[in-house]
Amino acid sequence: MSTDPTSNPTPNRRIALLIDADNVSHAKIAAILAELSRYGTANIRRAYGDWASAGLKGWKDKLHAFAIRPIQQFSYSTGKNATDIALVIDAMELLYTQDLDAFCIASSDADFTPLVMQLKANGHDVYGFGERKTPEPFVNACTTFLYLDSLVDAEAQPPAASRRRPANEPRKAEVTEEPKPEPTANTKRSLAQDARLVIALRGGVEAAEREDGWALLSTAGSAAKRQAPIDPRNYGVKNFPALFEAIGLFEIVKGENGLPYVADKRNKDRTPRPTM
């Protein structure tokens, strides 16, 4: 099944959102749901934790506001996380009793890695959300993993509407928007040193490469995403074209058909431009 929501919108896909409330901030739930809407509809929404604990106080208002079902899980033993077990049991039950297309696990806990692998082995996409501290095994196991600090807060208040200027009030100088800075040499060098990212992007280009040595950029991005849970926003850019450009290892040109093409700079056998 496709995992590229921009090339193949699938609003009817059913997703089960399972939240480890002990490890995810309530302030990010609106942003998580907004992101999931790109992949389908979160028909099932559950959050797990001991709801009598003071640490989950901030979650309580969010449960009703976003139609999330709280799953109470008492801590039967000190130092043991019973929430994890409850979430895993529910995920496996949903896998075999509900007609779902995908799962979303919101947590920074690597203990969910075997669960993610099992869900994917059964043909389901698994979208992950967590903090930067999330261990790599969990991140790499997901179909797509997005760090919470990369999400735009959907609940952020828009700037207040400017008041109407009285007729006799002098007009202030208009403020023009600063152009966005181009990727710096330091940014390119930093991204180019990320071996996992480089391997995935080069692998994506190679998988989509034509005889002329060029690959349609959108196809190369989708191929790279199938190899690793890459989300460009985790690297400070908006999309795959910007990521390919920012890393500095690829040549990008626009073909005669108006579509962008990408080639690995190491490939000296490529034609000067994509052949149509």
C-alpha positions, 0 to 999 in steps of 0.5 A: 500500500502507498505511504506517500500521502501527497501523491496518493491521498487516501482519506478513507484509510482507517488508522488506530491511534494508540498513545503512551500518555506517560511518554507524550505531551498532551500539548502535541495531540492536535498536531499529531491528529493533523499530521495523521489526517494526511494518511487517513482517518484516526477512527480509533483513538486511545490513550494509556496511563494511570489517570489518577496520577498527577503527571497526566493532569494536563491530558484530561481536558484533551481527551474530551476535546479530541474524542480520545478514549482513556484506558486506565492502567494501574501500576501493579509493581513499582518500576514496571510500566504496565501501560506498555503491556496494555497498549500492546495487548490492545494493538494485537486485539485490534489487529485481528478484530478490526479492519484497519489500514494502519496504526500510529504509536505515539511514544518515545519508548523503544519497548514498542519496537517488536510490536511495530515490527509485528504490525508491519509484518501483517501488512500494516503501515505504522506511523510513529511520533516521539521525542528526539530521545527516542531510540533508533530501533523504534524510529527505524522500525516505523513506516514513518517516524516524526519527531514531535518538535518537528510538528507545527502546533495546530493549536497555536493561536494565530496572530491577533488581527491588526486594528483598523488604522484611524484616518489621521494616524501616520502609516508605518513603514511596511515590513517585507518578509525576509527571504528564506536563507539557502542551505549553508555549507555547514548544513550540507556538511552536517546532513552529508555526514548522516550515513543513514540518510545518505544511504537511503537517499542514494538508494532511492535515486538508484532504485528510481534511476533511468538509463540516462542516469536521472530519476524523477525526484518524487519517485526517488523520494518515495523509494528512499522513504520505503528504505528508511522512515525519513521525514524531511521535517526531521532535518529542518526542511519541508519536503524531499526536493528541499532535502535532496538539495540541502544535502549537497550530494545530488544534482537537481534539474527541471525537465522539459515536462516541468518536473524535477529530476535528480541524479547522484553527483557521483554518477559520471555516466549520466547525461547532461540533462534528463532525456524525454 
